[in-house]
Amino acid sequence: MTKPAAPKRILPTSPFKAPVAPPPKHFAVGDQVTHDMYGLGRVIGVEDGIAALVDFGSAQERIPSPYAKMSKL
C-alpha cells in the first residue's frame, strides 16, 4: 500500500513562494448561483462554512463547502 502524500513544508528562508490558498466563497440567502452540474439556482439556506442549500427549480440540493463547482452570478 502507498502512503498518502504529506503536505509540503515551506521554509521561511526558501527562495520559492508558498502557494496561496484562495479565499473561501461565501453565499447568502437569495444569491443567484450557477453550478457546473445542476445549472442555475438560488440559495435558500446557508450552514455557516459547511454547506449551502440551493433550489435549482427541479430539485433542491445541499452543496458542501468549498463550493468548487458553484459560483455566484
C-alpha positions as CSV (number, residue, x, y, z in Angstrom):
1,M,0.0,0.0,0.0
2,T,1.1,3.5,-0.6
3,K,1.2,6.2,2.0
4,P,-0.8,9.4,1.4
5,A,1.3,12.4,0.3
6,A,2.4,14.6,3.2
7,P,1.8,18.3,2.9
8,K,4.9,20.2,1.6
9,R,6.7,22.2,4.2
10,I,7.8,25.7,3.1
11,L,10.8,27.0,4.9
12,P,10.9,30.8,5.7
13,T,14.3,31.1,4.0
14,S,13.2,29.4,0.8
15,P,13.5,31.4,-2.4
16,F,10.2,29.9,-3.6
17,K,6.9,31.4,-2.6
18,A,4.4,29.3,-0.7
19,P,1.2,28.6,-2.7
20,V,-1.6,31.0,-1.7
21,A,-4.9,29.4,-0.8
22,P,-7.9,31.1,-2.5
23,P,-10.3,32.8,0.0
24,P,-13.3,30.7,0.9
25,K,-16.5,31.5,-1.0
26,H,-19.4,32.9,1.0
27,F,-23.0,32.8,-0.1
28,A,-26.1,34.4,1.4
29,V,-29.8,33.5,1.2
30,G,-31.2,34.9,-2.0
31,D,-28.0,34.8,-4.1
32,Q,-28.3,33.6,-7.6
33,V,-25.7,30.9,-8.4
34,T,-24.6,28.6,-11.2
35,H,-23.4,25.1,-10.6
36,D,-21.4,23.0,-13.2
37,M,-23.7,20.0,-12.8
38,Y,-27.1,21.4,-11.7
39,G,-27.2,24.7,-13.6
40,L,-28.8,28.0,-12.4
41,G,-30.2,28.2,-8.9
42,R,-31.0,30.4,-5.9
43,V,-29.6,29.9,-2.4
44,I,-32.4,29.2,0.1
45,G,-30.3,28.2,3.1
46,V,-26.8,28.5,4.4
47,E,-25.0,26.4,7.0
48,D,-22.0,28.7,8.1
49,G,-18.9,27.4,6.3
50,I,-20.4,23.9,5.9
51,A,-22.9,23.8,3.1
52,A,-25.5,25.8,1.1
53,L,-29.0,24.6,0.3
54,V,-29.8,25.6,-3.3
55,D,-33.1,25.5,-5.2
56,F,-32.4,24.6,-8.9
57,G,-36.1,24.6,-9.8
58,S,-36.5,20.9,-10.4
59,A,-34.6,19.9,-7.3
60,Q,-33.1,21.3,-4.0
61,E,-29.5,20.3,-3.4
62,R,-27.2,20.6,-0.4
63,I,-23.8,21.8,-1.8
64,P,-21.0,21.2,0.7
65,S,-18.1,23.6,1.1
66,P,-15.6,24.5,-0.6
67,Y,-18.2,25.0,-3.4
68,A,-15.6,24.1,-6.1
69,K,-18.2,23.8,-8.9
70,M,-20.5,26.7,-7.8
71,S,-20.1,30.4,-8.4
72,K,-22.2,33.5,-7.6
73,L,-23.8,35.4,-10.5
